[in-house]
Amino acid sequence: RSSSIFAALAIAGFSVTSANAAVSVFGNTTARTCYESALNERSGPSDIRTCTEAIEDYRISGRDRVASYVNRGILHVHNGNFAMAIADYDQAIALDSSEPEAYLNKALAMLHRRESMAEIVELLTAAIENGTREPALAYYGRGVAHEMIGRLLRYPARRRHRPRMGCASSGPCPVPSLRRTGRLITVALPLPFVA
């Protein structure tokens, strides 16, 4: 089941790497060079060294240090070193608990490793609540994590939605049917046609 979910992620064009969630840095600094490496998917040893230099540079701002941790984490993901990436994202979150891309990238790295789906849901929710620049990816990843822990369709219909779903005000309610068709999950609800 989980392999089909990851196949669906790949088919949908959502890579579980993190290239599009780099944190931008302005100016002409090592932090900016680190950002450009993450953005352009350059993840060689010299690129990682540049990010480390940016992190260790006492002259850069706290925001740029946080960005450099996230961006170095992205480089680690590109190299398949998920443990080091997660450690960098944790450090970024410790320095700035409102940085949405740190939550998003950590969740994606954990999703790739198929770790703690409940924690992944929490991380992606934090990314969404903090205003990630990649909300579609966060929502999709959260849906995948919910599916993997079996939370799909376990939520009862809210009282105000029950009549539209053809349900009485209490008692059993028809369950929507799900069907995976290529890149999409089709949800068929028993809703009446409203003109």
Solvent accessible surface area in square Angstrom, and as a share of the most:
residue,aa,sasa,rsa
1,R,171,0.63
2,S,36,0.23
3,S,73,0.47
4,S,55,0.36
5,I,1,0.00
6,F,29,0.12
7,A,48,0.37
8,A,6,0.04
9,L,5,0.03
10,A,73,0.57
11,I,94,0.48
12,A,18,0.14
13,G,61,0.58
14,F,57,0.24
15,S,65,0.42
16,V,21,0.12
17,T,43,0.25
18,S,2,0.01
19,A,13,0.10
20,N,113,0.58
21,A,1,0.01
22,A,2,0.02
23,V,3,0.02
24,S,26,0.17
25,V,0,0.00
26,F,154,0.64
27,G,55,0.53
28,N,155,0.80
29,T,56,0.33
30,T,48,0.28
31,A,0,0.00
32,R,69,0.25
33,T,57,0.33
34,C,0,0.00
35,Y,25,0.10
36,E,57,0.26
37,S,0,0.00
38,A,0,0.00
39,L,84,0.42
40,N,83,0.43
41,E,102,0.46
42,R,102,0.37
43,S,21,0.14
44,G,27,0.26
45,P,104,0.65
46,S,63,0.41
47,D,24,0.13
48,I,33,0.17
49,R,139,0.51
50,T,27,0.16
51,C,0,0.00
52,T,37,0.22
53,E,91,0.41
54,A,0,0.00
55,I,15,0.08
56,E,127,0.57
57,D,28,0.14
58,Y,189,0.72
59,R,182,0.66
60,I,18,0.09
61,S,62,0.40
62,G,49,0.47
63,R,123,0.45
64,D,24,0.12
65,R,53,0.20
66,V,7,0.04
67,A,0,0.00
68,S,0,0.00
69,Y,30,0.11
70,V,0,0.00
71,N,0,0.00
72,R,37,0.14
73,G,0,0.00
74,I,0,0.00
75,L,0,0.00
76,H,10,0.04
77,V,4,0.02
78,H,49,0.22
79,N,78,0.40
80,G,45,0.43
81,N,56,0.29
82,F,30,0.12
83,A,61,0.48
84,M,99,0.44
85,A,0,0.00
86,I,23,0.12
87,A,61,0.47
88,D,8,0.04
89,Y,0,0.00
90,D,59,0.30
91,Q,73,0.32
92,A,0,0.00
93,I,31,0.16
94,A,82,0.64
95,L,89,0.44
96,D,48,0.25
97,S,77,0.49
98,S,64,0.41
99,E,23,0.10
100,P,19,0.12
101,E,1,0.00
102,A,0,0.00
103,Y,27,0.10
104,L,0,0.00
105,N,0,0.00
106,K,21,0.09
107,A,0,0.00
108,L,3,0.02
109,A,0,0.00
110,M,8,0.04
111,L,0,0.00
112,H,78,0.35
113,R,104,0.38
114,R,120,0.44
115,E,53,0.24
116,S,62,0.40
117,M,20,0.09
118,A,46,0.36
119,E,63,0.28
120,I,0,0.00
121,V,15,0.08
122,E,118,0.53
123,L,16,0.08
124,L,0,0.00
125,T,37,0.21
126,A,20,0.16
127,A,0,0.00
128,I,33,0.17
129,E,137,0.61
130,N,58,0.30
131,G,50,0.48
132,T,10,0.06
133,R,130,0.47
134,E,46,0.21
135,P,65,0.41
136,A,67,0.52
137,L,18,0.09
138,A,0,0.00
139,Y,113,0.43
140,Y,55,0.21
141,G,1,0.01
142,R,57,0.21
143,G,36,0.35
144,V,8,0.05
145,A,0,0.00
146,H,39,0.17
147,E,23,0.10
148,M,40,0.18
149,I,59,0.30
150,G,18,0.18
151,R,83,0.30
152,L,74,0.37
153,L,77,0.38
154,R,177,0.65
155,Y,146,0.56
156,P,112,0.70
157,A,27,0.21
158,R,162,0.59
159,R,188,0.69
160,R,177,0.65
161,H,50,0.22
162,R,24,0.09
163,P,92,0.58
164,R,134,0.49
165,M,26,0.11
166,G,60,0.57
167,C,14,0.09
168,A,68,0.53
169,S,86,0.55
170,S,80,0.51
171,G,50,0.48
172,P,132,0.83
173,C,31,0.19
174,P,61,0.38
175,V,108,0.62
176,P,18,0.11
177,S,67,0.43
178,L,61,0.31
179,R,151,0.55
180,R,89,0.33
181,T,53,0.31
182,G,56,0.54
183,R,157,0.57
184,L,124,0.62
185,I,74,0.38
186,T,51,0.30
187,V,79,0.45
188,A,54,0.42
189,L,79,0.39
190,P,58,0.36
191,L,92,0.46
192,P,83,0.52
193,F,185,0.77
194,V,123,0.71
195,A,128,0.99
